[in-house]
């Protein structure tokens, strides 16, 4: 337990969520679709809030394959284990809200690379890593990474559409094996972020019930702006924020 939830993270966003803005990639993949790198999250729910343009998010889950339309004002979210692929339909722009800020950047997101890559942590890390910066070399590496993820994704989708969930389930298991050693670090991030935030609310409720709302005397406001524009994320070009509870972008994104 967090003994002093007030001191764990001083100024997290509401609910200790992560926040970024994405513009979907317009690179055409092997199946003729323009969009991002399919992947899943192992412990975090992710939400897309569409702020402009149109497109879709393709998902693989025990529900099967879905193609969810996206347009300005729509919201879509995916629970852990759901493979998702953002698809460009025309100037698609979204704001991403991510549960457990810091965990996705610390490796909670796993690409749908082919099985032989997932089975080898060194091969996976090499395939997922991008060069620093936002120039042509980084763009080319991000596109290669996207293409490799689509290669594995198309096999999973074809099998799932044919009624065979085996490859999809094995991908989930492979992803879990790949990140198992990271769990102690994730646990610390969770304790300092999402858990501490929830416990802080409990302490505030106790104070209100006791008639001593001393926390209200600490009321204040905060502001922040993007600390990097146009980075290469999993789904598209990403504007990100350096806020309490977040870590460095995952694998150089």
N, C-alpha and C positions, 0 to 999 in steps of 0.2 A: 504493500500500500504506500501511497505518497503521504508522508507525515505532515508536510506543509504545502498543500496544493497551491497556495498563493505564490510561492517562490519558484515553482518548477519552470513555468514559462510566463514571463511577466505580461506580455501583450499579444496573445494568440488571436487569430481571427475567430469569429463565433464558432463554437464547437470544435476548435482546433482543426479546421478544414484547410486543405491546400487550395490554392487558386492560381490559375494561369489562363491565358487567352491563346487560342489556336486559329490559324488559317489553314484549311485542309490542303494537303499537297495536291498539285495538279499533274503529277507525273503519271503516265499510263503504265499499268502493270501488265503482266503476261496475259491476263484474261480480258484486257481491253478496258478495265475499270481504273479510273484515276482516284487516288486516295492514299491513306496511311498504312502503317505497319500493323497487321493484326497481332493482338496480344491479349493476355488476361492478367488480372490481379488476383493474388492469393488470399489477401485478408481485407482488401479495401473495396468499398463501393464507390463507383465513379459516376458523376452526373455531367451531361452536356446541357448547357443552356444556350440555345441558338440565338445569336445576336444579329445575324445577317446572312443573306444568300440562301442556298438550298443544297440539299444533298441527302445522305442517308447514313445510317449505321447498320452494318451487317453483323449479326450475332450468331454464335453457336453456343448452345446450352442443352440441358436435358429436354428443353422444349423443342429442339431441332434448330433448323436454320431460319432466321428471320431477317427481313430487310425493312428497317424502320425509317420512314421518311422524316427528314429534318427540314424545317423552315423557320424563319425568324419568329421567335416567341415560343417555339416548342421546346420541350425538355425530355430527355431520355436518360435513364440511368441503368447501371448494370452491376449486379452483385458479384462477389468473388467467384472465380471459376468460369465466368462468361467470357468467351473469346469475342472481341469486338474489333471492327475495322471501319474507320470513318471513310466515307466515300464522298468525293467532290461532285457537286452537281451544278455549281456556278457561284463563285465567290463565297463559299461557305465559311462562316466565322462563328466560333463558339467560345463561351467561357466555361472552363472546366472547374468543377468543385470536386475535391477529392477527400474522401474520408481518411482520417489518420495521417495528417500532414507529416511528411518526412519519410513515411514508409515506402511509398511508390518510388521516390527518388533513391531509396536505399536498396532497391532490387526487388520490391514486391511485384513489379511488372515483368512478365516473361514473354518474349516473342515466340511466335509459332514457327520457329525454325524446324527444319527436318529432324527426325529422330537422332540421326548420327551426330548432329551438332549439339542437341540437348543432352546427349549422353556423356559429353566431354566438357567439363566446366571451362577448360582452357579454350577450346574451340568456340564455345558459346560466348565467353568474354571477348574474344577477338572479333567475332562477328557482330557483337552488340556495340562495341566501342567506336566512338567517332573521334576524329582529330579535333583539336580545339578550334574555336572561332566559328565564323559564319560564312566563310568564303567558298569558292568553287570546290576545293578539295573536300571540305566537310559535306557540301551538298551531294557530291558524287558518292561519298561513303554512306550517307543517309539513304540515298536511293538504292544502293546495293543491299543495305540492311533491309529496307522495305521489301525489295524483290525476293530476298531469301525468306522473309517471314510469309510473304504471299505464297511462295512455293509450298511451304509446309501447310499453310492454311487451306489451300485449295484441295489438298488430299483429305484433310479432316472434314471439310464441308461436303465433298463428294460422297464420302462414306456415310456421313450423318444423314444426308438426303436420301441415301439408298437404304436407310434403316439400320445401319451398322454404327453403333456408338463406340465401338472398341477403340479405334484410333483417337477419338476425342478424349475418352477417359484415360487412355495411356498418356496422352499429352499432358493432362492435368497431373497425373502421377509423376511424370518426368519433371515437370515444372516444380513440383513440391520437393522432389529429391534435390534438384539443382540449388534451391535456396535454403535448404534445411539449416546449414551452418550459420546463416544470417539471423536466425530467429532471436538469439539473445540480444543482438543489437536492436532489432525491431522492438523487442519487449521494452527496452529502456526508452526508446523514442515514444512509444505508446504511453508509458507511465508518465513521462514528462509532458506529454501533449494532451491527447484526448482523455486519458484517465484523470489527469490532474484537473482538467477543465471541468469534467463532470463532478469531481469531488469538491471543487470550489463552489459549484452551485449548491451542493448539499450543505456546505458550511454556511452559505448565505441564507439558505432556508432556515437553518437552525438559528441564525442570528435574528431573522425576522420573527420567528416563533417566540424567541426569548425577549422580543421587544428591544433589542440592542443592535440595530442595523449599522454597525460601525463601518462596514464596507462601503456604504454610500458616501462616506466622507472622502473616499479615494477616487471618486468619479472623475473621469477625464476623457479626452478624445485623442485619437491617433490618426496618422495619415501615412501613406506610402505610395510610391510610384514604381513602375516596372524597373527592374535593375538590369535586365537584358532584353533586347528586342530582336526578334527574328531568329531565335535559336532553332535548332532542328530537333523537334520532339518526335515521339513515336507516330503521332497522327498527322502532324503538319508543322509549319513554322510557329514557334512558340514565344510569346512574351511572358516573362516570369518575374516573380517577386522574391526578394530575399527577406523573408519574414520569420519571426520566432517559430521554431519547430520544424522548419524545413531544412533539408540537407542540400548539398551540391547537386546539380542536375545529374540524373542517372546516366552512367557510362558516357559522359561527355555530351549529353544532349543539349 
